[in-house]
Amino acid sequence: MKKVQIEWIDSKSGGGIWRFLDDIDCHGPTECTTLGFIVKDEPDYKVVAQTDGADQVHNCITIPTVCIKRIRTIRTV
């Protein structure tokens, strides 16, 4: 599997509590970096596993392609 570093933008929540409109903190989205192995490379999304165990993977995340800023292949020496 291809090892990658993906820089992407994630949405941000306000903490799940009721707030008065004047108390809302308006912050932009969160910039994230994910390192792992490309499990699925679809036009609309990428699935990345954090751990490759030969015939199994662990801790997968699906990242929508529209959120991805950059994908860099990690080469090992």
C-alpha atoms as an extended CHARMM CRD file, in Angstrom:
* protein
*
        77  EXT
         1         1  MET       CA              0.0000000000        0.0000000000        0.0000000000  PROA      1               0.0000000000
         2         2  LYS       CA              1.0930000000        3.5580000000       -0.7040000000  PROA      2               0.0000000000
         3         3  LYS       CA              2.2100000000        5.5760000000        2.3670000000  PROA      3               0.0000000000
         4         4  VAL       CA              0.9250000000        9.1570000000        2.3140000000  PROA      4               0.0000000000
         5         5  GLN       CA              0.6830000000       12.4150000000        4.2090000000  PROA      5               0.0000000000
         6         6  ILE       CA             -2.6420000000       14.1660000000        3.5560000000  PROA      6               0.0000000000
         7         7  GLU       CA             -3.2410000000       17.7980000000        4.4770000000  PROA      7               0.0000000000
         8         8  TRP       CA             -6.9570000000       18.5150000000        4.6640000000  PROA      8               0.0000000000
         9         9  ILE       CA             -9.6090000000       20.8000000000        6.1020000000  PROA      9               0.0000000000
        10        10  ASP       CA            -12.1250000000       19.5180000000        8.6690000000  PROA      10              0.0000000000
        11        11  SER       CA            -15.2860000000       21.1240000000        9.9800000000  PROA      11              0.0000000000
        12        12  LYS       CA            -15.4400000000       22.3620000000       13.5630000000  PROA      12              0.0000000000
        13        13  SER       CA            -18.2250000000       22.0070000000       16.1080000000  PROA      13              0.0000000000
        14        14  GLY       CA            -19.2540000000       24.4780000000       18.7730000000  PROA      14              0.0000000000
        15        15  GLY       CA            -19.0970000000       21.9690000000       21.6120000000  PROA      15              0.0000000000
        16        16  GLY       CA            -22.6480000000       20.6190000000       21.4740000000  PROA      16              0.0000000000
        17        17  ILE       CA            -24.2090000000       23.0340000000       23.9680000000  PROA      17              0.0000000000
        18        18  TRP       CA            -26.8580000000       25.7220000000       23.6470000000  PROA      18              0.0000000000
        19        19  ARG       CA            -25.4210000000       29.2420000000       23.3230000000  PROA      19              0.0000000000
        20        20  PHE       CA            -26.7870000000       32.7250000000       23.0140000000  PROA      20              0.0000000000
        21        21  LEU       CA            -26.0620000000       34.2120000000       19.6060000000  PROA      21              0.0000000000
        22        22  ASP       CA            -23.8420000000       36.8960000000       21.1480000000  PROA      22              0.0000000000
        23        23  ASP       CA            -21.6920000000       34.1970000000       22.8170000000  PROA      23              0.0000000000
        24        24  ILE       CA            -20.8880000000       32.1970000000       19.6940000000  PROA      24              0.0000000000
        25        25  ASP       CA            -17.1920000000       31.9990000000       18.8530000000  PROA      25              0.0000000000
        26        26  CYS       CA            -16.9020000000       31.9370000000       15.0780000000  PROA      26              0.0000000000
        27        27  HSD       CA            -13.7490000000       30.0660000000       14.1850000000  PROA      27              0.0000000000
        28        28  GLY       CA            -12.7830000000       28.7480000000       10.7930000000  PROA      28              0.0000000000
        29        29  PRO       CA            -12.3600000000       25.0870000000        9.9630000000  PROA      29              0.0000000000
        30        30  THR       CA             -9.4870000000       23.0130000000       11.3570000000  PROA      30              0.0000000000
        31        31  GLU       CA             -6.4030000000       22.2070000000        9.2850000000  PROA      31              0.0000000000
        32        32  CYS       CA             -5.4540000000       18.5340000000        9.7280000000  PROA      32              0.0000000000
        33        33  THR       CA             -2.5790000000       16.2780000000        8.7090000000  PROA      33              0.0000000000
        34        34  THR       CA             -3.0890000000       12.5280000000        8.4360000000  PROA      34              0.0000000000
        35        35  LEU       CA             -0.2900000000        9.9950000000        7.9000000000  PROA      35              0.0000000000
        36        36  GLY       CA             -1.0810000000        6.4820000000        6.7820000000  PROA      36              0.0000000000
        37        37  PHE       CA             -1.7350000000        4.0220000000        3.9980000000  PROA      37              0.0000000000
        38        38  ILE       CA             -4.1770000000        4.5800000000        1.1190000000  PROA      38              0.0000000000
        39        39  VAL       CA             -6.7300000000        1.7560000000        1.3650000000  PROA      39              0.0000000000
        40        40  LYS       CA             -9.2170000000        3.1520000000       -1.1540000000  PROA      40              0.0000000000
        41        41  ASP       CA             -8.6090000000        5.9240000000       -3.6980000000  PROA      41              0.0000000000
        42        42  GLU       CA            -11.9400000000        7.0320000000       -5.1300000000  PROA      42              0.0000000000
        43        43  PRO       CA            -12.6950000000       10.2450000000       -7.0570000000  PROA      43              0.0000000000
        44        44  ASP       CA            -14.9230000000       11.5610000000       -4.2280000000  PROA      44              0.0000000000
        45        45  TYR       CA            -12.9750000000       10.3160000000       -1.1860000000  PROA      45              0.0000000000
        46        46  LYS       CA             -9.8110000000        8.6580000000        0.0840000000  PROA      46              0.0000000000
        47        47  VAL       CA             -9.7120000000        5.9870000000        2.8050000000  PROA      47              0.0000000000
        48        48  VAL       CA             -6.5130000000        6.0200000000        4.8730000000  PROA      48              0.0000000000
        49        49  ALA       CA             -5.4790000000        3.4020000000        7.4500000000  PROA      49              0.0000000000
        50        50  GLN       CA             -3.0820000000        4.3600000000       10.2350000000  PROA      50              0.0000000000
        51        51  THR       CA             -1.7180000000        0.8340000000       10.6200000000  PROA      51              0.0000000000
        52        52  ASP       CA             -0.9300000000       -1.8400000000        8.0160000000  PROA      52              0.0000000000
        53        53  GLY       CA             -0.7700000000       -5.3430000000        9.4620000000  PROA      53              0.0000000000
        54        54  ALA       CA              0.0450000000       -7.2580000000        6.2390000000  PROA      54              0.0000000000
        55        55  ASP       CA             -3.4300000000       -8.7120000000        5.5520000000  PROA      55              0.0000000000
        56        56  GLN       CA             -5.3350000000       -6.3460000000        7.8950000000  PROA      56              0.0000000000
        57        57  VAL       CA             -5.5330000000       -2.6060000000        8.5080000000  PROA      57              0.0000000000
        58        58  HSD       CA             -6.5010000000       -0.6030000000       11.5930000000  PROA      58              0.0000000000
        59        59  ASN       CA             -8.0270000000        2.7910000000       12.3480000000  PROA      59              0.0000000000
        60        60  CYS       CA             -9.3140000000        3.9260000000        8.9480000000  PROA      60              0.0000000000
        61        61  ILE       CA            -10.5260000000        7.4450000000        8.1740000000  PROA      61              0.0000000000
        62        62  THR       CA            -12.4950000000        8.5480000000        5.1120000000  PROA      62              0.0000000000
        63        63  ILE       CA            -11.5560000000       12.0070000000        3.8450000000  PROA      63              0.0000000000
        64        64  PRO       CA            -13.7350000000       13.7100000000        1.2030000000  PROA      64              0.0000000000
        65        65  THR       CA            -11.6210000000       14.7600000000       -1.7900000000  PROA      65              0.0000000000
        66        66  VAL       CA            -13.0560000000       18.2930000000       -1.7080000000  PROA      66              0.0000000000
        67        67  CYS       CA            -11.4640000000       18.7180000000        1.7590000000  PROA      67              0.0000000000
        68        68  ILE       CA             -7.9700000000       17.6660000000        0.6440000000  PROA      68              0.0000000000
        69        69  LYS       CA             -5.4000000000       20.4130000000        0.1150000000  PROA      69              0.0000000000
        70        70  ARG       CA             -2.3830000000       18.2190000000       -0.6210000000  PROA      70              0.0000000000
        71        71  ILE       CA             -1.3310000000       14.5550000000       -0.8080000000  PROA      71              0.0000000000
        72        72  ARG       CA              2.3300000000       13.6920000000       -0.5020000000  PROA      72              0.0000000000
        73        73  THR       CA              3.6940000000       10.1750000000       -1.0610000000  PROA      73              0.0000000000
        74        74  ILE       CA              6.0570000000        9.0460000000        1.6950000000  PROA      74              0.0000000000
        75        75  ARG       CA              9.0170000000        7.0980000000        0.4120000000  PROA      75              0.0000000000
        76        76  THR       CA             11.0230000000        4.8720000000        2.7340000000  PROA      76              0.0000000000
        77        77  VAL       CA             14.7400000000        4.3380000000        2.3360000000  PROA      77              0.0000000000
